[in-house]
Amino acid sequence: MPDQIPPATPCQPQMFVRRVLVSLAGLTVLAIATLQGQGPKTGTTLKGPTCPKCRVELRLVAQLEGDEAGGALGAGPIKVLRVPTGDFFVIGEHGDFMRYNSRGKFVGLLGRKGEGPGEYRNPMMMALDDRGRVHVLDHGLGRRTVLDAGGKVVGSQRYPPDFFSRDFHVTRDGEIVVSALVRQPAAIGYSFHRTAGARIAASFGNESAIAPGSNKSIVRFALASARVGGFWALRLDSLRIELRKDDGTLVRHLTGALPWFPYVAKPTPSSPTSPPEPRFIGLVERSDGLLTLSTMVAGTRWKDAWGPPTPDPFRAPGGAATRRMITDPELAYGVRMIIVEPTSASILTEGRFDRNIVGFADQDHVVSFGVTNDEPVVKVWKVVLTRPGGN
C-alpha cells in the first residue's frame, strides 16, 4: 500500500504541528538545494546578458619572469596554479616544476627529474582539492603526487595511464575525475571517468556508451570543482554546462549559444591571411559562486603577430622553401569571457580583452603568455567583476 499521512485528530495537536514543521523544513531544504544547484535534474536555457552595466576587468597581480624562469619555462608554461598561500606552482614546457612567490619572484624547484619520491618525469596537470592540497598528474610515470601548499609531498599513488586530459577534478574522498578518450573496453564511449586507486571505477556521461567512430564519441569536457560538492563540466563543442555529483549523477544543466564560442580543432592560423579560430580555455566557479568561462579568439592585431619568412626545415617535395611562424602570441590572440549566474541560469555579462590568456590559475585568476626580447613573459591577472553600485 502507498504511504499515507494519517489525518490530525484533536488528541494529536503536537504531532500535527510537528509534521507540518517537518514538511516545511523539507520544502525549505529542497528550495535551498535547488538554488545551490542540488535540486532535481533540470535543463535550462541561459538567458542574458542580464546586467548590461556590469563590467569585467583584468588586474595584473604578478609577472613571472627572470633568468631562472627563462630557461625553465621554455616556450611557455603548461600550467600555473595559485595555491592558498598566494604562491604559484608552475609546470614549464620542458617539465620543470617550479615555485614563485605571490609577487612573481622565482623561489626554486619543487621537484627534480627522476622516478623517486618527489621526482617527476613529465608532470602535465595540477588541481587543488577542497583541503587546499595540490594534486600533480605525471603522465610519464602514471603517478599522482599530492603536495601541501608549502610544496611538501604528502602522498602519491598510481593512476590509470589513459587519463590524459586537459584538467581534472579531485573528489571529496580523494579520487579524481577526468574527461578523456579512454581505450579500456568498459570505458569506450563515455565522457567521464572516475578512479578508485590506480584503476577506473566508473565511466559515465550518458545513459549508454556511444558507438566508437561517432562524432559524439570524441566530445570532451572542461572540468571545475563546485563549491557545494561535485563538479561543473562544460562541453568543448557547445555551450552546455553540467553540474554533476562526484559519482557522476547529473544534477542540472544549462545550455546556450554564442557566435564566438564554438570549439574547433585548429587553434592557430594556417597562414598570415587566416585569423585563428576560437578555442575554449576553461571554466571555474568563482569565489562568489558565479561561473567564469573563457575562450581564446583572434586578437585585433593578429596579422602583426607573424614573423618574417624563414627556411622551412621540414619542406615537403614541391612545397614552399620558407615558412612564417607566430612570434608574438600576445598580438595573435585575445580572449572572450562570460560570467554566468547559475542560480538564475543567466549570462550576467561578458568581456573582450587583447590578452593571450592560456588558462586559469585559480577560481579568480587567469594566466597570460607572451614573448619579449625572445624571452617568455607570464603574467597573472585577477578577474574583477564590477556591478552597478560597486557590488
Solvent accessible surface area in square Angstrom, and as a share of the most:
residue,aa,sasa,rsa
1,M,213,0.95
2,P,107,0.67
3,D,148,0.77
4,Q,134,0.60
5,I,143,0.73
6,P,71,0.44
7,P,110,0.69
8,A,53,0.41
9,T,55,0.32
10,P,135,0.85
11,C,114,0.69
12,Q,55,0.25
13,P,79,0.50
14,Q,142,0.63
15,M,67,0.30
16,F,103,0.43
17,V,79,0.45
18,R,137,0.50
19,R,93,0.34
20,V,60,0.34
21,L,110,0.55
22,V,101,0.58
23,S,64,0.41
24,L,98,0.49
25,A,55,0.43
26,G,40,0.38
27,L,115,0.57
28,T,72,0.42
29,V,98,0.57
30,L,90,0.45
31,A,54,0.42
32,I,88,0.45
33,A,22,0.17
34,T,62,0.36
35,L,105,0.52
36,Q,95,0.42
37,G,1,0.01
38,Q,56,0.25
39,G,13,0.12
40,P,77,0.48
41,K,137,0.58
42,T,64,0.37
43,G,49,0.47
44,T,51,0.30
45,T,98,0.57
46,L,16,0.08
47,K,115,0.49
48,G,44,0.43
49,P,75,0.47
50,T,66,0.38
51,C,18,0.11
52,P,108,0.68
53,K,149,0.63
54,C,1,0.01
55,R,140,0.51
56,V,15,0.09
57,E,69,0.31
58,L,25,0.13
59,R,124,0.45
60,L,89,0.44
61,V,65,0.38
62,A,6,0.05
63,Q,59,0.26
64,L,0,0.00
65,E,78,0.35
66,G,40,0.38
67,D,140,0.73
68,E,96,0.43
69,A,0,0.00
70,G,16,0.16
71,G,60,0.57
72,A,15,0.12
73,L,1,0.01
74,G,22,0.21
75,A,70,0.54
76,G,8,0.08
77,P,23,0.14
78,I,63,0.32
79,K,38,0.16
80,V,5,0.03
81,L,10,0.05
82,R,74,0.27
83,V,3,0.01
84,P,86,0.54
85,T,84,0.49
86,G,7,0.07
87,D,18,0.10
88,F,2,0.01
89,F,0,0.00
90,V,0,0.00
91,I,0,0.00
92,G,0,0.00
93,E,75,0.34
94,H,114,0.51
95,G,6,0.05
96,D,39,0.20
97,F,2,0.01
98,M,0,0.00
99,R,55,0.20
100,Y,0,0.00
101,N,23,0.12
102,S,54,0.35
103,R,180,0.66
104,G,4,0.04
105,K,136,0.58
106,F,44,0.18
107,V,84,0.48
108,G,21,0.20
109,L,103,0.51
110,L,27,0.13
111,G,15,0.15
112,R,173,0.63
113,K,108,0.46
114,G,25,0.24
115,E,106,0.48
116,G,23,0.22
117,P,134,0.84
118,G,20,0.19
119,E,30,0.13
120,Y,3,0.01
121,R,119,0.43
122,N,59,0.30
123,P,0,0.00
124,M,39,0.18
125,M,21,0.09
126,M,5,0.02
127,A,14,0.11
128,L,47,0.23
129,D,15,0.08
130,D,98,0.51
131,R,176,0.64
132,G,15,0.15
133,R,59,0.21
134,V,0,0.00
135,H,2,0.01
136,V,0,0.00
137,L,1,0.00
138,D,1,0.00
139,H,39,0.18
140,G,25,0.24
141,L,19,0.09
142,G,14,0.13
143,R,26,0.10
144,R,7,0.03
145,T,3,0.02
146,V,17,0.10
147,L,0,0.00
148,D,46,0.24
149,A,20,0.16
150,G,42,0.40
151,G,14,0.13
152,K,143,0.60
153,V,55,0.31
154,V,75,0.43
155,G,30,0.28
156,S,66,0.43
157,Q,72,0.32
158,R,133,0.49
159,Y,7,0.03
160,P,1,0.01
161,P,113,0.71
162,D,41,0.21
163,F,0,0.00
164,F,121,0.51
165,S,9,0.06
166,R,83,0.30
167,D,27,0.14
168,F,10,0.04
169,H,9,0.04
170,V,7,0.04
171,T,3,0.02
172,R,143,0.52
173,D,98,0.51
174,G,24,0.23
175,E,30,0.13
176,I,0,0.00
177,V,0,0.00
178,V,0,0.00
179,S,3,0.02
180,A,2,0.02
181,L,85,0.42
182,V,8,0.04
183,R,204,0.74
184,Q,71,0.32
185,P,123,0.77
186,A,91,0.71
187,A,2,0.02
188,I,66,0.33
189,G,11,0.11
190,Y,49,0.19
191,S,15,0.10
192,F,0,0.00
193,H,0,0.00
194,R,38,0.14
195,T,0,0.00
196,A,33,0.25
197,G,24,0.23
198,A,56,0.44
199,R,150,0.55
200,I,29,0.15
201,A,47,0.37
202,A,41,0.32
203,S,27,0.17
204,F,24,0.10
205,G,20,0.19
206,N,53,0.27
207,E,183,0.82
208,S,76,0.49
209,A,55,0.43
210,I,44,0.23
211,A,67,0.52
212,P,101,0.63
213,G,79,0.76
214,S,41,0.26
215,N,128,0.66
216,K,134,0.57
217,S,20,0.13
218,I,107,0.54
219,V,19,0.11
220,R,88,0.32
221,F,10,0.04
222,A,0,0.00
223,L,8,0.04
224,A,11,0.08
225,S,54,0.35
226,A,9,0.07
227,R,139,0.51
228,V,55,0.32
229,G,13,0.13
230,G,5,0.04
231,F,0,0.00
232,W,9,0.03
233,A,0,0.00
234,L,0,0.00
235,R,60,0.22
236,L,8,0.04
237,D,69,0.36
238,S,43,0.28
239,L,5,0.03
240,R,58,0.21
241,I,0,0.00
242,E,6,0.02
243,L,0,0.00
244,R,16,0.06
245,K,92,0.39
246,D,28,0.14
247,D,93,0.48
248,G,6,0.05
249,T,52,0.30
250,L,35,0.17
251,V,4,0.03
252,R,23,0.08
253,H,40,0.18
254,L,1,0.00
255,T,43,0.25
256,G,25,0.24
257,A,91,0.71
258,L,29,0.15
259,P,127,0.80
260,W,28,0.10
261,F,5,0.02
262,P,64,0.40
263,Y,81,0.31
264,V,47,0.27
265,A,92,0.72
266,K,149,0.63
267,P,32,0.20
268,T,77,0.45
269,P,12,0.07
270,S,100,0.64
271,S,37,0.24
272,P,35,0.22
273,T,116,0.67
274,S,37,0.24
275,P,62,0.39
276,P,7,0.04
277,E,88,0.39
278,P,27,0.17
279,R,81,0.30
280,F,2,0.01
281,I,16,0.08
282,G,4,0.04
283,L,6,0.03
284,V,18,0.10
285,E,21,0.10
286,R,18,0.07
287,S,61,0.39
288,D,74,0.38
289,G,14,0.13
290,L,8,0.04
291,L,0,0.00
292,T,2,0.01
293,L,2,0.01
294,S,1,0.00
295,T,0,0.00
296,M,5,0.02
297,V,11,0.06
298,A,24,0.19
299,G,3,0.03
300,T,99,0.57
301,R,137,0.50
302,W,35,0.12
303,K,133,0.56
304,D,83,0.43
305,A,0,0.00
306,W,29,0.10
307,G,7,0.07
308,P,98,0.62
309,P,85,0.53
310,T,60,0.35
311,P,110,0.69
312,D,33,0.17
313,P,96,0.61
314,F,162,0.67
315,R,134,0.49
316,A,61,0.47
317,P,140,0.88
318,G,82,0.79
319,G,27,0.26
320,A,75,0.58
321,A,55,0.43
322,T,69,0.40
323,R,87,0.32
324,R,95,0.35
325,M,101,0.45
326,I,45,0.23
327,T,77,0.45
328,D,40,0.21
329,P,19,0.12
330,E,45,0.20
331,L,41,0.21
332,A,1,0.00
333,Y,18,0.07
334,G,0,0.00
335,V,0,0.00
336,R,54,0.20
337,M,0,0.00
338,I,0,0.00
339,I,0,0.00
340,V,0,0.00
341,E,40,0.18
342,P,10,0.06
343,T,73,0.43
344,S,46,0.30
345,A,6,0.04
346,S,2,0.01
347,I,10,0.05
348,L,9,0.05
349,T,9,0.05
350,E,53,0.24
351,G,14,0.13
352,R,91,0.33
353,F,36,0.15
354,D,71,0.37
355,R,83,0.30
356,N,4,0.02
357,I,1,0.00
358,V,61,0.35
359,G,16,0.16
360,F,20,0.08
361,A,1,0.00
362,D,19,0.10
363,Q,75,0.33
364,D,21,0.11
365,H,12,0.05
366,V,0,0.00
367,V,4,0.02
368,S,3,0.02
369,F,23,0.10
370,G,4,0.04
371,V,54,0.31
372,T,78,0.45
373,N,139,0.71
374,D,135,0.70
375,E,91,0.41
376,P,14,0.09
377,V,16,0.09
378,V,0,0.00
379,K,50,0.21
380,V,0,0.00
381,W,17,0.06
382,K,86,0.37
383,V,5,0.03
384,V,23,0.13
385,L,22,0.11
386,T,50,0.29
387,R,75,0.28
388,P,70,0.44
389,G,82,0.79
390,G,62,0.60
391,N,130,0.67
